[in-house]
Protein backbone atom coordinates (compact mmCIF):
# COMPACT_ATOMS: atom_id res chain seq x y z
CA UNK A 1 0.00 0.00 0.00
CA UNK A 2 1.26 3.47 -0.88
CA UNK A 3 0.90 5.97 1.94
CA UNK A 4 0.89 9.75 1.67
CA UNK A 5 2.93 10.06 4.87
CA UNK A 6 5.10 7.73 6.89
CA UNK A 7 5.81 8.95 10.41
CA UNK A 8 8.81 7.27 12.04
CA UNK A 9 8.38 7.25 15.81
CA UNK A 10 5.19 7.21 17.86
CA UNK A 11 6.44 9.52 20.59
CA UNK A 12 4.95 12.86 21.58
CA UNK A 13 5.51 14.56 18.21
CA UNK A 14 4.68 11.47 16.17
CA UNK A 15 1.29 11.05 17.86
CA UNK A 16 0.38 14.67 17.18
CA UNK A 17 1.42 14.42 13.53
CA UNK A 18 -0.48 11.17 13.04
CA UNK A 19 -3.61 12.87 14.33
CA UNK A 20 -3.21 16.06 12.30
CA UNK A 21 -2.10 14.49 9.00
CA UNK A 22 -4.81 11.84 9.02
CA UNK A 23 -7.54 14.39 9.85
CA UNK A 24 -7.75 15.58 6.24
CA UNK A 25 -8.02 12.13 4.66
CA UNK A 26 -4.33 11.55 3.88
CA UNK A 27 -3.13 7.96 4.08
CA UNK A 28 -0.84 7.89 7.12
CA UNK A 29 1.40 5.16 8.51
CA UNK A 30 2.73 5.65 12.04
CA UNK A 31 5.63 3.32 12.93
CA UNK A 32 6.59 2.79 16.58
CA UNK A 33 9.48 0.57 17.70
CA UNK A 34 7.86 -0.21 21.05
CA UNK A 35 4.44 -1.56 22.03
CA UNK A 36 1.19 0.20 21.25
CA UNK A 37 -1.60 0.40 23.81
CA UNK A 38 -5.08 1.32 22.57
CA UNK A 39 -7.21 3.37 25.00
CA UNK A 40 -8.81 0.33 26.65
CA UNK A 41 -5.52 -1.56 27.04
CA UNK A 42 -3.22 0.98 28.73
CA UNK A 43 -1.17 -0.69 31.49
CA UNK A 44 -1.78 0.52 35.01
CA UNK A 45 1.84 1.56 35.55
CA UNK A 46 1.57 4.02 32.64
CA UNK A 47 -1.78 5.35 33.81
CA UNK A 48 -0.55 5.75 37.37
CA UNK A 49 -0.10 9.34 38.49
CA UNK A 50 3.14 8.21 40.14
CA UNK A 51 5.62 8.44 37.23
CA UNK A 52 8.32 6.23 38.71
CA UNK A 53 6.46 2.97 37.98
CA UNK A 54 6.45 3.36 34.20
CA UNK A 55 9.85 5.05 34.13
CA UNK A 56 11.58 2.02 35.60
CA UNK A 57 9.76 -0.57 33.50
CA UNK A 58 12.41 -1.79 31.06
CA UNK A 59 9.71 -2.94 28.65
CA UNK A 60 9.07 0.70 27.78
CA UNK A 61 12.70 1.65 27.13
CA UNK A 62 15.25 1.13 24.41
CA UNK A 63 17.69 -1.62 25.41
CA UNK A 64 21.46 -1.30 25.15
CA UNK A 65 21.63 2.51 25.12
CA UNK A 66 24.52 3.84 27.19
CA UNK A 67 25.85 7.25 28.15
CA UNK A 68 29.24 8.29 29.50
CA UNK A 69 29.47 9.65 33.03
CA UNK A 70 30.57 13.29 32.82
CA UNK A 71 33.12 12.94 35.60
CA UNK A 72 34.47 9.65 34.29
CA UNK A 73 34.33 9.27 30.52
CA UNK A 74 35.44 5.64 30.76
CA UNK A 75 32.38 4.57 32.77
CA UNK A 76 29.04 4.18 31.05
CA UNK A 77 25.52 3.75 32.41
CA UNK A 78 22.22 2.74 30.89
CA UNK A 79 20.60 5.66 29.10
CA UNK A 80 16.84 5.75 29.61
CA UNK A 81 14.84 6.54 26.49
CA UNK A 82 11.22 5.63 25.93
CA UNK A 83 10.32 2.90 23.44
CA UNK A 84 6.53 2.82 23.65
CA UNK A 85 3.58 4.57 22.03
CA UNK A 86 3.52 8.09 23.39
CA UNK A 87 7.29 8.09 23.86
CA UNK A 88 8.58 10.00 26.85
CA UNK A 89 5.09 11.28 27.65
CA UNK A 90 4.16 7.70 28.59
CA UNK A 91 6.93 7.29 31.19
CA UNK A 92 8.08 10.76 32.25
CA UNK A 93 7.06 12.89 35.23
CA UNK A 94 4.10 14.50 33.36
CA UNK A 95 5.48 18.00 34.02
CA UNK A 96 3.89 20.65 31.79
CA UNK A 97 6.10 23.70 32.37
CA UNK A 98 6.43 25.91 29.33
CA UNK A 99 9.69 27.71 29.98
CA UNK A 100 10.35 31.40 30.45
CA UNK A 101 9.01 33.93 27.91
CA UNK A 102 12.43 35.58 27.70
CA UNK A 103 13.92 32.32 26.40
CA UNK A 104 11.54 32.26 23.44
CA UNK A 105 12.12 35.96 22.76
CA UNK A 106 15.87 35.27 22.71
CA UNK A 107 15.35 32.51 20.14
CA UNK A 108 13.47 34.97 17.92
CA UNK A 109 16.14 37.63 18.36
CA UNK A 110 18.79 35.20 17.12
CA UNK A 111 16.87 34.30 13.96
CA UNK A 112 14.08 31.85 14.93
CA UNK A 113 11.33 33.98 13.43
CA UNK A 114 7.93 33.27 14.94
CA UNK A 115 9.35 31.57 18.03
CA UNK A 116 9.00 34.59 20.30
CA UNK A 117 6.73 34.24 23.35
CA UNK A 118 3.68 35.82 21.71
CA UNK A 119 4.26 33.61 18.68
CA UNK A 120 4.28 30.32 20.60
CA UNK A 121 1.63 31.15 23.22
CA UNK A 122 -1.34 30.41 20.89
CA UNK A 123 0.01 26.90 20.36
CA UNK A 124 0.39 26.30 24.09
CA UNK A 125 -3.22 27.39 24.45
CA UNK A 126 -4.34 25.16 21.59
CA UNK A 127 -2.84 21.95 22.97
CA UNK A 128 -4.14 22.25 26.53
CA UNK A 129 -7.32 22.02 28.50
CA UNK A 130 -6.32 23.74 31.72
CA UNK A 131 -8.61 22.56 34.50
CA UNK A 132 -7.59 25.28 36.98
CA UNK A 133 -7.27 28.57 35.09
CA UNK A 134 -9.22 30.42 32.42
CA UNK A 135 -7.38 33.49 31.16
CA UNK A 136 -5.18 34.86 28.39
CA UNK A 137 -2.40 32.42 29.20
CA UNK A 138 -4.43 29.23 29.01
CA UNK A 139 -6.51 27.11 26.67
CA UNK A 140 -9.54 25.20 27.90
CA UNK A 141 -10.53 23.04 24.93
CA UNK A 142 -7.33 21.29 23.84
CA UNK A 143 -6.63 17.56 24.00
CA UNK A 144 -4.15 17.62 26.91
CA UNK A 145 -5.64 18.19 30.37
CA UNK A 146 -3.46 20.23 32.72
CA UNK A 147 -4.01 20.08 36.47
CA UNK A 148 -2.20 20.87 39.72
CA UNK A 149 -2.20 19.33 43.18
CA UNK A 150 -4.42 21.26 45.57
CA UNK A 151 -2.80 22.50 48.77
CA UNK A 152 -5.00 20.08 50.68
CA UNK A 153 -3.07 17.25 48.96
CA UNK A 154 0.36 18.52 49.92
CA UNK A 155 2.50 16.41 52.21
CA UNK A 156 3.93 17.77 55.43
CA UNK A 157 7.32 18.12 53.76
CA UNK A 158 5.94 20.15 50.85
CA UNK A 159 4.01 22.40 53.22
CA UNK A 160 7.17 22.96 55.26
CA UNK A 161 9.18 23.86 52.14
CA UNK A 162 6.48 26.28 51.00
CA UNK A 163 6.44 27.94 54.42
CA UNK A 164 10.23 28.27 54.33
CA UNK A 165 10.03 29.97 50.95
CA UNK A 166 7.38 32.36 52.24
CA UNK A 167 9.59 33.20 55.20
CA UNK A 168 12.33 34.16 52.74
CA UNK A 169 9.93 36.43 50.80
CA UNK A 170 9.64 33.99 47.91
CA UNK A 171 5.87 34.12 47.47
CA UNK A 172 3.60 31.29 46.39
CA UNK A 173 2.38 31.66 42.81
CA UNK A 174 -0.62 29.45 42.03
CA UNK A 175 0.27 29.17 38.33
CA UNK A 176 3.72 28.44 36.90
CA UNK A 177 2.32 28.88 33.38
CA UNK A 178 0.70 32.24 34.02
CA UNK A 179 2.34 35.62 34.37
CA UNK A 180 6.08 35.02 34.66
CA UNK A 181 7.26 36.25 38.06
CA UNK A 182 9.63 35.13 40.81
CA UNK A 183 8.15 32.77 43.36
CA UNK A 184 7.38 29.12 44.01
CA UNK A 185 4.49 27.03 42.81
CA UNK A 186 3.11 23.55 42.34
CA UNK A 187 4.02 21.80 39.11
CA UNK A 188 1.38 21.69 36.36
CA UNK A 189 0.86 18.14 35.13
CA UNK A 190 -0.60 16.44 32.05
CA UNK A 191 -2.87 14.60 34.40
CA UNK A 192 -6.59 13.99 34.88
CA UNK A 193 -7.91 12.80 38.24
CA UNK A 194 -4.33 11.87 39.18
CA UNK A 195 -3.98 9.64 36.15
CA UNK A 196 -1.45 10.24 33.37
CA UNK A 197 -2.59 11.59 30.01
CA UNK A 198 0.18 10.92 27.47
CA UNK A 199 0.41 12.29 23.95
CA UNK A 200 -0.86 8.93 22.72
CA UNK A 201 -3.93 9.10 24.97
CA UNK A 202 -4.62 12.72 24.01
CA UNK A 203 -3.99 12.58 20.26
CA UNK A 204 -4.74 8.93 19.41
CA UNK A 205 -8.07 8.24 21.16
CA UNK A 206 -10.53 5.69 19.81
CA UNK A 207 -12.18 8.02 17.29
CA UNK A 208 -8.80 8.91 15.74
CA UNK A 209 -7.64 5.30 15.67
CA UNK A 210 -10.89 4.40 13.89
CA UNK A 211 -9.94 6.49 10.85
CA UNK A 212 -9.57 4.10 7.90
CA UNK A 213 -6.70 6.18 6.54
CA UNK A 214 -4.53 5.82 9.67
CA UNK A 215 -2.47 2.71 10.35
CA UNK A 216 -0.36 2.25 13.47
CA UNK A 217 2.45 -0.28 13.15
CA UNK A 218 3.97 -1.11 16.55
CA UNK A 219 7.00 -3.13 17.68
CA UNK A 220 8.56 -2.35 14.33
CA UNK A 221 11.98 -0.75 13.92
CA UNK A 222 12.88 1.46 10.98
CA UNK A 223 16.23 0.22 9.75
CA UNK A 224 16.81 2.90 7.14
CA UNK A 225 15.17 5.10 4.56
CA UNK A 226 14.69 3.85 1.01
CA UNK A 227 15.84 6.12 -1.76
CA UNK A 228 15.73 6.58 -5.51
CA UNK A 229 18.85 8.57 -6.19
CA UNK A 230 18.58 11.37 -3.63
CA UNK A 231 14.80 11.14 -3.34
CA UNK A 232 13.44 9.45 -0.20
CA UNK A 233 10.75 6.99 -1.20
CA UNK A 234 9.90 5.18 2.03
CA UNK A 235 11.40 3.04 4.79
CA UNK A 236 12.80 -0.43 5.39
CA UNK A 237 11.57 -1.95 8.65
CA UNK A 238 12.29 -4.94 10.84
CA UNK A 239 9.94 -6.74 13.22
CA UNK A 240 9.19 -10.23 14.49
CA UNK A 241 7.54 -10.83 11.12
CA UNK A 242 10.80 -10.07 9.31
CA UNK A 243 11.87 -7.30 6.93
CA UNK A 244 9.26 -5.16 5.21
CA UNK A 245 9.35 -2.00 3.10
CA UNK A 246 6.74 0.76 2.98
CA UNK A 247 6.49 3.58 0.45
CA UNK A 248 5.41 7.22 0.70
CA UNK A 249 6.39 10.49 -0.98
CA UNK A 250 6.75 12.09 2.48
CA UNK A 251 8.66 10.51 5.37
CA UNK A 252 8.71 12.39 8.68
CA UNK A 253 11.39 11.43 11.20
CA UNK A 254 10.07 11.78 14.76
CA UNK A 255 12.48 9.29 16.31
CA UNK A 256 14.16 11.68 18.73
CA UNK A 257 17.63 13.15 19.09
CA UNK A 258 19.32 9.73 19.12
CA UNK A 259 17.45 7.61 16.61
CA UNK A 260 16.57 10.21 13.96
CA UNK A 261 20.23 10.96 13.12
CA UNK A 262 21.05 7.24 13.37
CA UNK A 263 18.39 6.43 10.76
CA UNK A 264 19.68 9.20 8.51
CA UNK A 265 23.25 7.97 8.80
CA UNK A 266 22.33 4.33 8.14
CA UNK A 267 20.62 5.65 5.00
CA UNK A 268 23.75 7.40 3.77
CA UNK A 269 22.85 10.90 4.95
CA UNK A 270 25.45 12.39 7.27
CA UNK A 271 29.19 13.10 7.58
CA UNK A 272 30.66 11.51 4.47
CA UNK A 273 34.01 10.54 5.96
CA UNK A 274 32.47 8.76 8.94
CA UNK A 275 29.92 6.93 6.79
CA UNK A 276 32.60 5.78 4.36
CA UNK A 277 34.74 4.46 7.20
CA UNK A 278 31.97 2.08 8.28
CA UNK A 279 31.09 1.02 4.73
CA UNK A 280 27.92 3.07 4.21
CA UNK A 281 27.47 4.55 0.74
CA UNK A 282 27.23 8.33 0.98
CA UNK A 283 24.04 9.74 -0.50
CA UNK A 284 24.32 13.22 0.98
CA UNK A 285 27.36 14.57 2.81
CA UNK A 286 25.73 16.49 5.67
CA UNK A 287 28.30 17.19 8.38
CA UNK A 288 25.84 18.22 11.09
CA UNK A 289 23.94 14.94 11.29
CA UNK A 290 24.75 13.10 14.51
CA UNK A 291 26.92 15.82 15.97
CA UNK A 292 26.54 17.67 19.25
CA UNK A 293 26.03 21.40 18.81
CA UNK A 294 25.07 24.42 20.87
CA UNK A 295 22.26 26.61 19.59
CA UNK A 296 23.52 29.66 21.49
CA UNK A 297 26.02 30.48 24.25
CA UNK A 298 25.02 28.87 27.52
CA UNK A 299 22.32 26.68 26.02
CA UNK A 300 22.15 22.91 26.57
CA UNK A 301 23.87 20.68 24.06
CA UNK A 302 21.66 19.13 21.43
CA UNK A 303 22.07 16.42 18.83
CA UNK A 304 21.06 17.16 15.24
Residue pairs with C-beta under 8 A, 6 or more apart in sequence:
1 27
1 246
2 27
2 247
2 248
3 27
3 28
3 29
3 215
3 246
3 247
3 248
4 21
4 26
4 27
4 28
4 248
4 249
4 250
5 17
5 21
5 26
5 27
5 28
5 29
5 248
5 250
5 251
5 252
6 28
6 29
6 31
6 234
6 235
6 246
6 248
6 250
6 251
6 252
7 14
7 17
7 18
7 21
7 28
7 29
7 30
7 31
7 252
7 254
8 14
8 31
8 222
8 235
8 251
8 252
8 253
8 254
8 255
8 260
8 263
9 31
9 32
9 33
9 87
9 253
9 254
9 255
9 256
9 259
9 260
10 18
10 30
10 31
10 32
10 34
10 36
10 85
10 86
10 87
10 200
10 216
10 218
10 254
11 82
11 86
11 87
11 88
11 89
11 199
11 254
11 255
11 256
12 86
12 87
12 88
12 89
12 198
12 199
13 87
13 199
13 254
14 30
14 32
14 87
14 252
14 254
15 30
15 85
15 86
15 87
15 199
15 200
15 202
15 203
15 204
16 199
16 203
17 252
17 254
18 28
18 30
18 203
18 204
18 208
18 214
18 216
19 203
19 204
19 208
21 28
22 28
22 208
22 211
22 213
22 214
23 211
25 213
26 213
27 213
28 213
28 214
28 215
29 215
29 217
29 246
29 248
30 214
30 215
30 216
30 217
31 217
31 220
31 222
31 235
31 237
31 246
32 84
32 85
32 216
32 217
32 218
32 219
32 220
33 62
33 83
33 219
33 220
33 221
33 222
33 259
34 60
34 82
34 83
34 84
34 85
34 218
34 219
35 59
35 60
35 84
35 85
35 218
35 219
36 85
36 200
36 216
36 218
36 219
37 43
37 46
37 84
37 85
37 200
38 206
38 209
39 201
39 205
39 206
39 209
40 206
42 201
43 54
45 53
45 54
45 57
46 54
46 60
46 84
46 86
46 90
46 91
46 196
46 198
47 195
47 196
48 54
48 195
48 196
49 94
49 189
49 191
49 194
49 195
49 196
51 91
51 92
51 93
51 94
51 196
54 60
54 90
54 91
54 196
55 80
55 91
55 92
55 93
57 91
59 84
60 82
60 83
60 84
60 90
60 91
61 80
61 81
61 82
61 83
61 91
62 79
62 81
62 82
62 83
62 259
65 78
65 79
65 80
65 81
65 258
66 76
66 77
66 78
66 79
67 76
67 77
67 78
67 79
68 74
68 75
68 76
69 75
69 76
69 77
81 88
81 256
81 258
82 88
82 90
82 91
82 92
84 90
84 91
85 200
85 204
85 216
85 218
86 198
86 199
86 200
86 201
87 199
87 256
89 190
89 198
89 199
89 200
90 196
90 198
90 199
90 200
94 189
94 190
94 191
94 196
94 197
95 187
95 188
95 189
96 128
96 144
96 146
96 177
96 187
96 188
96 189
96 190
97 176
97 177
97 187
97 188
98 124
98 176
98 177
100 180
101 117
101 180
102 117
102 180
104 115
104 116
104 117
104 119
104 120
105 116
105 117
106 296
107 115
107 116
108 114
108 115
108 116
108 119
109 116
110 296
121 137
124 139
124 177
125 137
125 138
125 139
125 142
126 139
126 142
127 139
127 142
127 143
127 144
128 138
128 139
128 140
128 142
128 144
128 145
128 146
129 139
129 140
129 141
129 142
129 143
129 144
129 145
129 146
130 138
130 139
130 140
130 145
130 146
130 177
130 188
131 145
131 146
131 147
131 192
132 146
132 147
132 148
132 174
132 175
133 175
133 177
133 178
134 140
135 178
137 175
137 177
137 178
137 179
138 146
138 177
138 178
143 202
143 203
144 190
144 197
144 199
144 202
145 190
145 191
145 192
145 197
145 202
146 177
146 188
146 189
146 190
146 191
147 188
147 189
147 191
147 192
148 174
148 175
148 186
148 187
148 188
148 189
149 186
149 189
151 159
154 162
154 186
162 172
162 184
165 171
165 172
165 183
165 184
166 172
170 182
170 183
170 184
171 182
171 183
171 184
172 183
172 184
172 185
173 181
173 183
173 184
173 185
174 185
174 186
175 185
175 188
176 185
176 186
176 187
176 188
177 188
190 196
190 197
190 198
190 202
191 197
204 216
208 214
209 216
217 237
217 239
219 239
219 240
220 237
220 238
220 239
220 244
221 237
221 238
221 239
222 235
222 236
222 237
222 255
222 263
223 235
223 236
223 237
223 238
223 243
223 266
224 235
224 236
224 263
224 266
224 267
225 232
225 234
225 235
225 236
225 251
225 263
225 264
225 267
225 269
226 232
226 233
226 234
226 235
226 236
226 245
226 247
227 233
227 267
227 268
227 283
230 283
230 284
232 251
232 267
233 247
233 248
233 249
234 245
234 246
234 247
234 248
234 251
235 245
235 246
235 251
236 243
236 244
236 245
237 243
237 244
237 245
237 246
238 244
253 260
253 263
253 264
254 260
255 262
255 263
257 302
257 303
258 303
261 270
261 289
261 290
261 303
261 304
262 290
264 270
264 286
264 289
264 290
265 271
265 274
265 275
265 280
265 289
265 290
266 280
267 283
268 275
268 280
268 281
268 282
268 283
268 284
269 283
269 284
269 286
269 289
270 284
270 285
270 286
270 289
270 290
271 285
271 286
271 287
271 289
271 290
271 291
272 282
272 285
274 290
275 281
275 282
276 282
288 304
289 304
290 303
290 304
291 303
291 304
292 301
292 302
292 303
293 301
293 302
293 303
293 304
294 300
294 301
294 302
295 302
